[in-house]
Structure formats: structure tokens, C-alpha cells
């Protein structure tokens, strides 16, 4: 964070200083909510959670070198006491962002936010110092904490914004007002909480409503291939740039194909030129993510060649998102277990089939180890059934549905689509899936593991890559 004195911070957040001998002491380190991350010059934010009260760690963080604690009550060590710690954190982020010279880029969407954010960060980072959301810390706490890591040297600040209801993104853009706003898609993620795709579109569109007018430098980047996103152009006064495979897109892809290993390759077209891209990531769904990143980068001054080079070099920065590991015995494990919704599940299945294309000719098989997609409300049965059916239509060799009712719906969809015998199976939990896979995997097989985060299916992928027990091998 840019250096601020404790007195300045207290004024910004509307707090009172307690047990601070010298209010001119500056916070020169990071702002943290995890006491283990506190160090010299840091500011520790004491949240009260369901199981842990951050105030209990106040003495320890000051002993570790923290300048003070942002707290909701006096804690016996240097502290700035406020009524609402979360609101104070947001106010501090708003103040710091206002003092930065960085261009703030915000993005949202139902699927692909984190992968696209990672691509944008790497492309822009090839040009100038860039700060971006780590992982999926895209809520009212994670977003200001990320913004507060920016410094005077930061040129671009890339922030992912999530929403679970109307007004959430409006609140986040109030904390960190963006100049460039990107909306990826409107899908089925959290449809059970929102009530429908139109409501999701209403919430996501709050991002473009927050942008400055075109004459003030505001730019809305919208998906030309998603009608609900494209329609958001009427909700903003910012300049509108379209990306996608549609012919009307300003930034588009042509000659899209997948390599033998399942990595997308295409010709990138921008208003200032064209260049070829072959990505290191897996799956055709990354083409749309790459075009979104390219549109952002082009608007911020990068040439087609610079963008194509950066996209071709970019990798995955976040865990459990299409992490591909080939074991020494020739089995490939694809850990995409961080989260799942209908759109990302279908994209992952198509990527699995593409990755398994070359190995199938040699007798290798494709395995889809799938679990529950959460927060689908009344659409849950239909969406799980559809994913099971798609696995059969794509000719996935083996479907392993893991868990309870929703997993049973996955397996039933596959069965009704024509999956007979041992082509699909329903198992009770992750350990049962691991036992099945260990007994049946053979060289050349490709295994996709995917479900909503709450299911914890990353344990399956990790178990398949561990060393120790008989039948296990080490990851390369």
C-alpha cells in the first residue's frame, strides 16, 4: 500500500485512535486480515467470524511488527477503532485508489472470471507493473484488500468482481471505480439465488453502469456472442467495444482450432491489426477468455503482435483450474475442481475430449469424474441431467458421478442418453472415486475432475498424484 500515517488512516475511515503513542507512524507494509501475514509496518484488519475473532490476535500481530490494528473495539495495543470494520476497509481502499495513477480494470461474468483475469494480468503485466486479484478474492473483503496492495509504481489494477445479488457489483464499483469494465457472459451460475438469467444480467450490468462516459475515458468491453451481455451497451455512457467470434466484434478470432493436446490456436483480429495465437491453456472455451483479455489490452495501447505474444506465453495462475499433470505412467490428470456451473462443466467436457483425441487412437480413454453443481435452484435436476447426457454425446469413455442426489442425476442423464454397462457409474464419495480409478486407470487415460468447490473433488486429483501407497505415482 502507499504509505499513510495512522492519523491519516483514522481520518479516512472515521475511526478513533487508541493506544497509539505516535499517530504519525506510517503503515508501509500490506493490509492483511490473516494474522500470519502480519509483518513490519502492516495494518491488521480484525474481522469477527463465525469461529475466529481477529481481535484475539491483536497483540500477536503488533509483536510481529504491525503498525496497528483496524478494530471494532479497543484491544490494548495500537488500534484504529471503527463501528464497522468492513466499511472502514472499503473506505480506505477507495481513498488509496483515488490517489493512484493506475488504470483500474474491472471484470465480471457467470463463468471464466478468474481465468480471464489471470490472462489480462499477464498480458498487461508484459507491458507495465500490474496488480490483480489473487485467486477468486472478488467480494467486499477480497477486493479492497487487493486494491490496497497497489503502489505508486502500479500502472494497471485488475479486479475481479463477483455477485450473489442485485446491488453487489454496484457496491464494489463504489469502492474501486473502474475506467474499463468487462462483462464476459451471463450464464447459470448462482441462478438459484438470483431467480433467473435476466436477474443475473441485471446484476452484472451494474458494472458498465458505473463506468465514466466515453469522453472521460470510460470503456465497456462486452461479449458480442452473448445477447444478454451485448444488450448492456444501452446501459452505459462509456465507449463500447465488442469481442467474440461474431463478425461484428471489434476484437475477434478466426480459424479457431485445437492442437492435438487440446490447446486453442486462432488468428486474433483487432482494430489495429492481426496476429496468430497458440495458447498454453487447455480447451476451446479459453478463446473467448483470450479475446476478452485482448480487447482490454488493445484499449490500453497494446498492439496485436504484443497481445498475441503475451497470450501465447500466458499460463494458469490460479489453483485447480484445468491444472494438467501427466503422471510418469502416462495417465493425465486434469484438476478443474475449484468450481463448476453448467457452462464451465460443458466446456471442461469438450476440453477433455479434445485432450484425449490423440491418446484414444492408442487405446487411451477419457474419464469424467464429476460432482454437484451448487446453487442452481429449480434448474438443478435439468442441468445435471444435461451434463450427463452431454458426456455421452461427446463420447466420453467413462463417467464417474460422485456424491448424492445431484450425482445420481448426472448418472441418470448419461444412462437415459444411452450409457450402458460400465460406461457410467455413481459412487458415494471422493474416496470411492479414488479407489475405482486406482483399480482401472491405465497408461494413456485422461482424467477430468470437476465439481463445485463445496464438494472438494480436488482430493480425487491430489490422491491420483500422490506418492506412497501401492498403485500411486508422483506428479511430474
LUMGULO-870472 format. One record per residue (C-alpha): residue number from 0; z, y negated, x negated. Coordinates in steps of 0.2 Angstrom, whole numbers. Layout:
% LUMGULO-870472
{k: NUM	w: Z	v: Y	u: X}
...
END
This chain:
% LUMGULO-870472
{k: 0	w: 0	v: 0	u: 0}
{k: 1	w: -2	v: -18	u: -5}
{k: 2	w: 14	v: -25	u: -12}
{k: 3	w: 25	v: -33	u: 1}
{k: 4	w: 43	v: -38	u: -1}
{k: 5	w: 57	v: -31	u: 11}
{k: 6	w: 59	v: -48	u: 18}
{k: 7	w: 40	v: -49	u: 22}
{k: 8	w: 40	v: -32	u: 30}
{k: 9	w: 56	v: -36	u: 41}
{k: 10	w: 47	v: -51	u: 47}
{k: 11	w: 31	v: -42	u: 51}
{k: 12	w: 40	v: -28	u: 61}
{k: 13	w: 53	v: -39	u: 69}
{k: 14	w: 67	v: -30	u: 61}
{k: 15	w: 84	v: -34	u: 53}
{k: 16	w: 88	v: -30	u: 35}
{k: 17	w: 104	v: -20	u: 32}
{k: 18	w: 112	v: -16	u: 15}
{k: 19	w: 98	v: -24	u: 6}
{k: 20	w: 106	v: -34	u: -9}
{k: 21	w: 89	v: -42	u: -14}
{k: 22	w: 76	v: -44	u: 0}
{k: 23	w: 63	v: -50	u: -12}
{k: 24	w: 62	v: -32	u: -19}
{k: 25	w: 44	v: -26	u: -16}
{k: 26	w: 38	v: -10	u: -9}
{k: 27	w: 25	v: -4	u: -22}
{k: 28	w: 24	v: 14	u: -18}
{k: 29	w: 17	v: 23	u: -2}
{k: 30	w: 24	v: 23	u: 15}
{k: 31	w: 30	v: 40	u: 20}
{k: 32	w: 38	v: 50	u: 34}
{k: 33	w: 42	v: 66	u: 24}
{k: 34	w: 57	v: 63	u: 13}
{k: 35	w: 50	v: 75	u: 0}
{k: 36	w: 36	v: 62	u: -3}
{k: 37	w: 48	v: 48	u: -6}
{k: 38	w: 47	v: 40	u: -24}
{k: 39	w: 49	v: 24	u: -34}
{k: 40	w: 45	v: 9	u: -23}
{k: 41	w: 41	v: 19	u: -7}
{k: 42	w: 46	v: 15	u: 11}
{k: 43	w: 53	v: 29	u: 20}
{k: 44	w: 50	v: 29	u: 39}
{k: 45	w: 64	v: 38	u: 48}
{k: 46	w: 57	v: 47	u: 64}
{k: 47	w: 69	v: 56	u: 76}
{k: 48	w: 60	v: 73	u: 80}
{k: 49	w: 65	v: 87	u: 91}
{k: 50	w: 73	v: 97	u: 77}
{k: 51	w: 75	v: 84	u: 62}
{k: 52	w: 81	v: 67	u: 62}
{k: 53	w: 74	v: 57	u: 47}
{k: 54	w: 89	v: 46	u: 47}
{k: 55	w: 99	v: 60	u: 39}
{k: 56	w: 88	v: 59	u: 24}
{k: 57	w: 90	v: 41	u: 21}
{k: 58	w: 102	v: 42	u: 6}
{k: 59	w: 92	v: 56	u: -2}
{k: 60	w: 76	v: 45	u: -2}
{k: 61	w: 84	v: 30	u: -9}
{k: 62	w: 91	v: 40	u: -23}
{k: 63	w: 74	v: 46	u: -26}
{k: 64	w: 68	v: 28	u: -29}
{k: 65	w: 63	v: 22	u: -11}
{k: 66	w: 65	v: 4	u: -9}
{k: 67	w: 71	v: 5	u: 8}
{k: 68	w: 71	v: 15	u: 25}
{k: 69	w: 62	v: 9	u: 41}
{k: 70	w: 75	v: 15	u: 54}
{k: 71	w: 81	v: 13	u: 71}
{k: 72	w: 99	v: 11	u: 66}
{k: 73	w: 109	v: 7	u: 50}
{k: 74	w: 110	v: 21	u: 38}
{k: 75	w: 122	v: 15	u: 24}
{k: 76	w: 108	v: 12	u: 12}
{k: 77	w: 94	v: -2	u: 11}
{k: 78	w: 86	v: -2	u: 28}
{k: 79	w: 75	v: -12	u: 39}
{k: 80	w: 82	v: -8	u: 57}
{k: 81	w: 70	v: -10	u: 72}
{k: 82	w: 71	v: -5	u: 90}
{k: 83	w: 55	v: 6	u: 89}
{k: 84	w: 51	v: 14	u: 73}
{k: 85	w: 33	v: 20	u: 78}
{k: 86	w: 29	v: 2	u: 85}
{k: 87	w: 35	v: -5	u: 69}
{k: 88	w: 25	v: 6	u: 58}
{k: 89	w: 9	v: 1	u: 69}
{k: 90	w: 13	v: -17	u: 66}
{k: 91	w: 15	v: -15	u: 48}
{k: 92	w: -2	v: -6	u: 47}
{k: 93	w: -10	v: -20	u: 57}
{k: 94	w: -3	v: -33	u: 46}
{k: 95	w: -9	v: -24	u: 30}
{k: 96	w: -26	v: -20	u: 37}
{k: 97	w: -28	v: -38	u: 41}
{k: 98	w: -25	v: -43	u: 23}
{k: 99	w: -38	v: -31	u: 16}
{k: 100	w: -56	v: -34	u: 12}
{k: 101	w: -61	v: -17	u: 16}
{k: 102	w: -74	v: -12	u: 29}
{k: 103	w: -65	v: -2	u: 42}
{k: 104	w: -75	v: 13	u: 50}
{k: 105	w: -68	v: 22	u: 64}
{k: 106	w: -74	v: 38	u: 72}
{k: 107	w: -70	v: 49	u: 87}
{k: 108	w: -78	v: 64	u: 97}
{k: 109	w: -74	v: 80	u: 105}
{k: 110	w: -79	v: 91	u: 90}
{k: 111	w: -83	v: 89	u: 72}
{k: 112	w: -72	v: 73	u: 69}
{k: 113	w: -64	v: 80	u: 54}
{k: 114	w: -79	v: 87	u: 46}
{k: 115	w: -89	v: 71	u: 49}
{k: 116	w: -75	v: 60	u: 42}
{k: 117	w: -75	v: 70	u: 26}
{k: 118	w: -94	v: 68	u: 25}
{k: 119	w: -93	v: 49	u: 27}
{k: 120	w: -79	v: 48	u: 15}
{k: 121	w: -88	v: 57	u: 2}
{k: 122	w: -105	v: 48	u: 4}
{k: 123	w: -96	v: 31	u: 4}
{k: 124	w: -85	v: 36	u: -10}
{k: 125	w: -100	v: 39	u: -21}
{k: 126	w: -103	v: 20	u: -19}
{k: 127	w: -86	v: 12	u: -19}
{k: 128	w: -67	v: 16	u: -18}
{k: 129	w: -64	v: 24	u: -1}
{k: 130	w: -48	v: 28	u: 8}
{k: 131	w: -49	v: 41	u: 23}
{k: 132	w: -39	v: 51	u: 35}
{k: 133	w: -32	v: 67	u: 26}
{k: 134	w: -35	v: 82	u: 37}
{k: 135	w: -33	v: 78	u: 55}
{k: 136	w: -19	v: 65	u: 55}
{k: 137	w: -28	v: 55	u: 68}
{k: 138	w: -14	v: 50	u: 80}
{k: 139	w: -2	v: 35	u: 82}
{k: 140	w: 8	v: 40	u: 67}
{k: 141	w: -5	v: 48	u: 55}
{k: 142	w: -17	v: 34	u: 57}
{k: 143	w: -6	v: 19	u: 52}
{k: 144	w: 1	v: 30	u: 38}
{k: 145	w: -17	v: 32	u: 31}
{k: 146	w: -21	v: 14	u: 33}
{k: 147	w: -6	v: 9	u: 23}
{k: 148	w: -12	v: 19	u: 8}
{k: 149	w: -27	v: 7	u: 6}
{k: 150	w: -25	v: -6	u: -8}
{k: 151	w: -34	v: -22	u: -14}
{k: 152	w: -47	v: -11	u: -23}
{k: 153	w: -52	v: -1	u: -7}
{k: 154	w: -69	v: -5	u: -1}
{k: 155	w: -71	v: 7	u: 14}
{k: 156	w: -57	v: 13	u: 25}
{k: 157	w: -62	v: 28	u: 36}
{k: 158	w: -51	v: 33	u: 50}
{k: 159	w: -52	v: 47	u: 62}
{k: 160	w: -46	v: 43	u: 80}
{k: 161	w: -40	v: 57	u: 92}
{k: 162	w: -36	v: 55	u: 110}
{k: 163	w: -27	v: 65	u: 123}
{k: 164	w: -29	v: 52	u: 137}
{k: 165	w: -36	v: 36	u: 143}
{k: 166	w: -29	v: 21	u: 133}
{k: 167	w: -25	v: 31	u: 117}
{k: 168	w: -40	v: 25	u: 107}
{k: 169	w: -38	v: 8	u: 113}
{k: 170	w: -21	v: 8	u: 106}
{k: 171	w: -26	v: 15	u: 89}
{k: 172	w: -40	v: 2	u: 88}
{k: 173	w: -27	v: -11	u: 91}
{k: 174	w: -18	v: -5	u: 76}
{k: 175	w: -33	v: -4	u: 65}
{k: 176	w: -48	v: -14	u: 72}
{k: 177	w: -64	v: -6	u: 66}
{k: 178	w: -80	v: -15	u: 61}
{k: 179	w: -90	v: 1	u: 63}
{k: 180	w: -87	v: 13	u: 77}
{k: 181	w: -95	v: 30	u: 78}
{k: 182	w: -94	v: 42	u: 93}
{k: 183	w: -100	v: 60	u: 89}
{k: 184	w: -100	v: 69	u: 106}
{k: 185	w: -92	v: 72	u: 122}
{k: 186	w: -88	v: 90	u: 124}
{k: 187	w: -74	v: 101	u: 132}
{k: 188	w: -60	v: 99	u: 120}
{k: 189	w: -44	v: 94	u: 130}
{k: 190	w: -54	v: 95	u: 146}
{k: 191	w: -39	v: 102	u: 155}
{k: 192	w: -29	v: 86	u: 150}
{k: 193	w: -42	v: 74	u: 154}
{k: 194	w: -49	v: 82	u: 170}
{k: 195	w: -67	v: 81	u: 166}
{k: 196	w: -81	v: 76	u: 154}
{k: 197	w: -83	v: 59	u: 162}
{k: 198	w: -65	v: 55	u: 159}
{k: 199	w: -67	v: 61	u: 141}
{k: 200	w: -82	v: 49	u: 139}
{k: 201	w: -72	v: 35	u: 146}
{k: 202	w: -58	v: 38	u: 133}
{k: 203	w: -70	v: 40	u: 119}
{k: 204	w: -80	v: 24	u: 123}
{k: 205	w: -64	v: 14	u: 121}
{k: 206	w: -69	v: 14	u: 103}
{k: 207	w: -86	v: 5	u: 105}
{k: 208	w: -77	v: -7	u: 117}
{k: 209	w: -66	v: -13	u: 103}
{k: 210	w: -79	v: -17	u: 91}
{k: 211	w: -84	v: -35	u: 86}
{k: 212	w: -100	v: -42	u: 93}
{k: 213	w: -116	v: -39	u: 84}
{k: 214	w: -116	v: -57	u: 77}
{k: 215	w: -99	v: -54	u: 70}
{k: 216	w: -104	v: -38	u: 61}
{k: 217	w: -99	v: -25	u: 74}
{k: 218	w: -110	v: -9	u: 74}
{k: 219	w: -108	v: 5	u: 86}
{k: 220	w: -116	v: 22	u: 80}
{k: 221	w: -120	v: 33	u: 94}
{k: 222	w: -127	v: 51	u: 96}
{k: 223	w: -144	v: 50	u: 104}
{k: 224	w: -144	v: 68	u: 108}
{k: 225	w: -128	v: 67	u: 120}
{k: 226	w: -132	v: 57	u: 136}
{k: 227	w: -114	v: 53	u: 139}
{k: 228	w: -112	v: 45	u: 121}
{k: 229	w: -129	v: 37	u: 122}
{k: 230	w: -124	v: 28	u: 138}
{k: 231	w: -109	v: 20	u: 129}
{k: 232	w: -122	v: 7	u: 122}
{k: 233	w: -119	v: -3	u: 138}
{k: 234	w: -100	v: -4	u: 134}
{k: 235	w: -101	v: -14	u: 118}
{k: 236	w: -107	v: -30	u: 112}
{k: 237	w: -110	v: -23	u: 94}
{k: 238	w: -126	v: -18	u: 87}
{k: 239	w: -131	v: -1	u: 92}
{k: 240	w: -138	v: 12	u: 80}
{k: 241	w: -143	v: 29	u: 87}
{k: 242	w: -143	v: 45	u: 76}
{k: 243	w: -149	v: 63	u: 81}
{k: 244	w: -164	v: 74	u: 81}
{k: 245	w: -171	v: 64	u: 96}
{k: 246	w: -187	v: 55	u: 91}
{k: 247	w: -179	v: 38	u: 97}
{k: 248	w: -165	v: 40	u: 85}
{k: 249	w: -164	v: 27	u: 71}
{k: 250	w: -157	v: 40	u: 59}
{k: 251	w: -164	v: 57	u: 62}
{k: 252	w: -168	v: 74	u: 55}
{k: 253	w: -185	v: 83	u: 54}
{k: 254	w: -189	v: 100	u: 48}
{k: 255	w: -172	v: 107	u: 51}
{k: 256	w: -169	v: 125	u: 44}
{k: 257	w: -156	v: 136	u: 37}
{k: 258	w: -156	v: 143	u: 20}
{k: 259	w: -153	v: 162	u: 18}
{k: 260	w: -135	v: 159	u: 16}
{k: 261	w: -134	v: 148	u: 32}
{k: 262	w: -134	v: 131	u: 24}
{k: 263	w: -144	v: 117	u: 33}
{k: 264	w: -159	v: 109	u: 25}
{k: 265	w: -169	v: 95	u: 33}
{k: 266	w: -178	v: 79	u: 30}
{k: 267	w: -167	v: 63	u: 33}
{k: 268	w: -176	v: 48	u: 40}
{k: 269	w: -168	v: 31	u: 40}
{k: 270	w: -175	v: 14	u: 44}
{k: 271	w: -177	v: 11	u: 26}
{k: 272	w: -184	v: 27	u: 20}
{k: 273	w: -183	v: 46	u: 20}
{k: 274	w: -176	v: 59	u: 8}
{k: 275	w: -173	v: 78	u: 8}
{k: 276	w: -155	v: 86	u: 11}
{k: 277	w: -149	v: 103	u: 7}
{k: 278	w: -131	v: 104	u: 11}
{k: 279	w: -117	v: 115	u: 3}
{k: 280	w: -108	v: 117	u: 20}
{k: 281	w: -112	v: 131	u: 32}
{k: 282	w: -120	v: 130	u: 50}
{k: 283	w: -134	v: 120	u: 58}
{k: 284	w: -120	v: 110	u: 68}
{k: 285	w: -117	v: 101	u: 52}
{k: 286	w: -134	v: 92	u: 53}
{k: 287	w: -128	v: 81	u: 67}
{k: 288	w: -112	v: 78	u: 57}
{k: 289	w: -123	v: 73	u: 42}
{k: 290	w: -134	v: 62	u: 52}
{k: 291	w: -119	v: 53	u: 59}
{k: 292	w: -112	v: 50	u: 41}
{k: 293	w: -130	v: 45	u: 36}
{k: 294	w: -130	v: 31	u: 49}
{k: 295	w: -114	v: 24	u: 44}
{k: 296	w: -119	v: 24	u: 26}
{k: 297	w: -136	v: 16	u: 29}
{k: 298	w: -127	v: 2	u: 39}
{k: 299	w: -116	v: -1	u: 25}
{k: 300	w: -130	v: -3	u: 12}
{k: 301	w: -134	v: 14	u: 5}
{k: 302	w: -152	v: 19	u: 3}
{k: 303	w: -160	v: 35	u: 10}
{k: 304	w: -160	v: 43	u: -8}
{k: 305	w: -142	v: 39	u: -11}
{k: 306	w: -136	v: 46	u: 5}
{k: 307	w: -146	v: 62	u: 3}
{k: 308	w: -140	v: 65	u: -14}
{k: 309	w: -122	v: 62	u: -8}
{k: 310	w: -124	v: 73	u: 7}
{k: 311	w: -131	v: 87	u: -4}
{k: 312	w: -116	v: 86	u: -15}
{k: 313	w: -103	v: 85	u: -2}
{k: 314	w: -91	v: 99	u: 1}
{k: 315	w: -77	v: 103	u: 14}
{k: 316	w: -61	v: 93	u: 11}
{k: 317	w: -50	v: 100	u: 25}
{k: 318	w: -42	v: 117	u: 26}
{k: 319	w: -48	v: 131	u: 37}
{k: 320	w: -64	v: 123	u: 42}
{k: 321	w: -78	v: 135	u: 38}
{k: 322	w: -70	v: 140	u: 22}
{k: 323	w: -81	v: 153	u: 14}
{k: 324	w: -75	v: 166	u: 2}
{k: 325	w: -84	v: 181	u: -5}
{k: 326	w: -72	v: 195	u: -10}
{k: 327	w: -76	v: 205	u: -26}
{k: 328	w: -81	v: 220	u: -15}
{k: 329	w: -95	v: 210	u: -6}
{k: 330	w: -86	v: 206	u: 10}
{k: 331	w: -87	v: 187	u: 15}
{k: 332	w: -73	v: 179	u: 25}
{k: 333	w: -76	v: 163	u: 34}
{k: 334	w: -60	v: 155	u: 39}
{k: 335	w: -63	v: 142	u: 53}
{k: 336	w: -46	v: 144	u: 61}
{k: 337	w: -40	v: 126	u: 61}
{k: 338	w: -45	v: 123	u: 79}
{k: 339	w: -58	v: 128	u: 92}
{k: 340	w: -66	v: 122	u: 108}
{k: 341	w: -81	v: 129	u: 117}
{k: 342	w: -94	v: 118	u: 107}
{k: 343	w: -86	v: 122	u: 90}
{k: 344	w: -84	v: 140	u: 94}
{k: 345	w: -103	v: 142	u: 99}
{k: 346	w: -108	v: 133	u: 83}
{k: 347	w: -97	v: 144	u: 72}
{k: 348	w: -105	v: 160	u: 80}
{k: 349	w: -123	v: 153	u: 76}
{k: 350	w: -117	v: 149	u: 58}
{k: 351	w: -110	v: 167	u: 57}
{k: 352	w: -127	v: 175	u: 62}
{k: 353	w: -136	v: 164	u: 50}
{k: 354	w: -125	v: 168	u: 36}
{k: 355	w: -126	v: 187	u: 40}
{k: 356	w: -145	v: 187	u: 41}
{k: 357	w: -148	v: 192	u: 23}
{k: 358	w: -134	v: 205	u: 22}
{k: 359	w: -139	v: 213	u: 38}
{k: 360	w: -155	v: 219	u: 30}
{k: 361	w: -144	v: 228	u: 18}
{k: 362	w: -133	v: 236	u: 31}
{k: 363	w: -120	v: 222	u: 32}
{k: 364	w: -113	v: 217	u: 48}
{k: 365	w: -106	v: 201	u: 56}
{k: 366	w: -89	v: 201	u: 63}
{k: 367	w: -82	v: 188	u: 75}
{k: 368	w: -63	v: 188	u: 76}
{k: 369	w: -59	v: 175	u: 90}
{k: 370	w: -44	v: 169	u: 99}
{k: 371	w: -39	v: 157	u: 113}
{k: 372	w: -47	v: 140	u: 115}
{k: 373	w: -32	v: 129	u: 121}
{k: 374	w: -32	v: 115	u: 134}
{k: 375	w: -47	v: 120	u: 144}
{k: 376	w: -38	v: 119	u: 161}
{k: 377	w: -48	v: 126	u: 176}
{k: 378	w: -63	v: 129	u: 164}
{k: 379	w: -53	v: 142	u: 153}
{k: 380	w: -60	v: 158	u: 161}
{k: 381	w: -78	v: 152	u: 162}
{k: 382	w: -78	v: 145	u: 144}
{k: 383	w: -70	v: 161	u: 136}
{k: 384	w: -82	v: 172	u: 146}
{k: 385	w: -97	v: 161	u: 140}
{k: 386	w: -92	v: 163	u: 122}
{k: 387	w: -90	v: 182	u: 123}
{k: 388	w: -107	v: 183	u: 131}
{k: 389	w: -115	v: 172	u: 118}
{k: 390	w: -108	v: 183	u: 104}
{k: 391	w: -118	v: 197	u: 112}
{k: 392	w: -134	v: 187	u: 114}
{k: 393	w: -133	v: 182	u: 96}
{k: 394	w: -132	v: 200	u: 91}
{k: 395	w: -115	v: 198	u: 83}
{k: 396	w: -111	v: 216	u: 76}
{k: 397	w: -93	v: 216	u: 81}
{k: 398	w: -82	v: 205	u: 92}
{k: 399	w: -63	v: 206	u: 90}
{k: 400	w: -54	v: 196	u: 103}
{k: 401	w: -36	v: 193	u: 98}
{k: 402	w: -22	v: 188	u: 109}
{k: 403	w: -18	v: 189	u: 128}
{k: 404	w: -27	v: 183	u: 143}
{k: 405	w: -40	v: 172	u: 136}
{k: 406	w: -44	v: 185	u: 123}
{k: 407	w: -46	v: 198	u: 137}
{k: 408	w: -58	v: 185	u: 145}
{k: 409	w: -68	v: 184	u: 129}
{k: 410	w: -70	v: 203	u: 128}
{k: 411	w: -74	v: 204	u: 146}
{k: 412	w: -88	v: 192	u: 144}
{k: 413	w: -95	v: 202	u: 130}
{k: 414	w: -94	v: 218	u: 140}
{k: 415	w: -102	v: 211	u: 155}
{k: 416	w: -116	v: 204	u: 144}
{k: 417	w: -120	v: 222	u: 138}
{k: 418	w: -107	v: 225	u: 124}
{k: 419	w: -103	v: 244	u: 125}
{k: 420	w: -94	v: 256	u: 114}
{k: 421	w: -85	v: 249	u: 99}
{k: 422	w: -96	v: 233	u: 98}
{k: 423	w: -81	v: 223	u: 106}
{k: 424	w: -63	v: 226	u: 106}
{k: 425	w: -47	v: 217	u: 112}
{k: 426	w: -32	v: 218	u: 101}
{k: 427	w: -14	v: 211	u: 104}
{k: 428	w: -11	v: 200	u: 89}
{k: 429	w: -16	v: 195	u: 72}
{k: 430	w: -8	v: 210	u: 63}
{k: 431	w: -18	v: 222	u: 74}
{k: 432	w: -34	v: 212	u: 70}
{k: 433	w: -30	v: 214	u: 51}
{k: 434	w: -26	v: 232	u: 52}
{k: 435	w: -43	v: 235	u: 61}
{k: 436	w: -53	v: 225	u: 49}
{k: 437	w: -45	v: 233	u: 34}
{k: 438	w: -50	v: 250	u: 40}
{k: 439	w: -68	v: 246	u: 45}
{k: 440	w: -74	v: 232	u: 33}
{k: 441	w: -87	v: 237	u: 21}
{k: 442	w: -97	v: 228	u: 7}
{k: 443	w: -110	v: 215	u: 14}
{k: 444	w: -100	v: 212	u: 30}
{k: 445	w: -97	v: 193	u: 35}
{k: 446	w: -81	v: 190	u: 45}
{k: 447	w: -78	v: 174	u: 55}
{k: 448	w: -60	v: 170	u: 60}
{k: 449	w: -58	v: 156	u: 73}
{k: 450	w: -46	v: 150	u: 87}
{k: 451	w: -36	v: 136	u: 92}
{k: 452	w: -23	v: 130	u: 80}
{k: 453	w: -9	v: 137	u: 91}
{k: 454	w: -15	v: 155	u: 89}
{k: 455	w: -13	v: 155	u: 70}
{k: 456	w: -28	v: 166	u: 66}
{k: 457	w: -29	v: 159	u: 48}
{k: 458	w: -16	v: 173	u: 45}
{k: 459	w: -30	v: 185	u: 48}
{k: 460	w: -41	v: 177	u: 35}
{k: 461	w: -27	v: 175	u: 22}
{k: 462	w: -22	v: 193	u: 24}
{k: 463	w: -40	v: 199	u: 21}
{k: 464	w: -40	v: 189	u: 4}
{k: 465	w: -23	v: 193	u: -2}
{k: 466	w: -19	v: 205	u: -17}
{k: 467	w: -6	v: 218	u: -16}
{k: 468	w: -6	v: 232	u: -3}
{k: 469	w: -18	v: 246	u: -4}
{k: 470	w: -35	v: 241	u: 3}
{k: 471	w: -33	v: 222	u: -1}
{k: 472	w: -43	v: 212	u: -14}
{k: 473	w: -41	v: 195	u: -22}
{k: 474	w: -52	v: 180	u: -16}
{k: 475	w: -64	v: 174	u: -29}
END
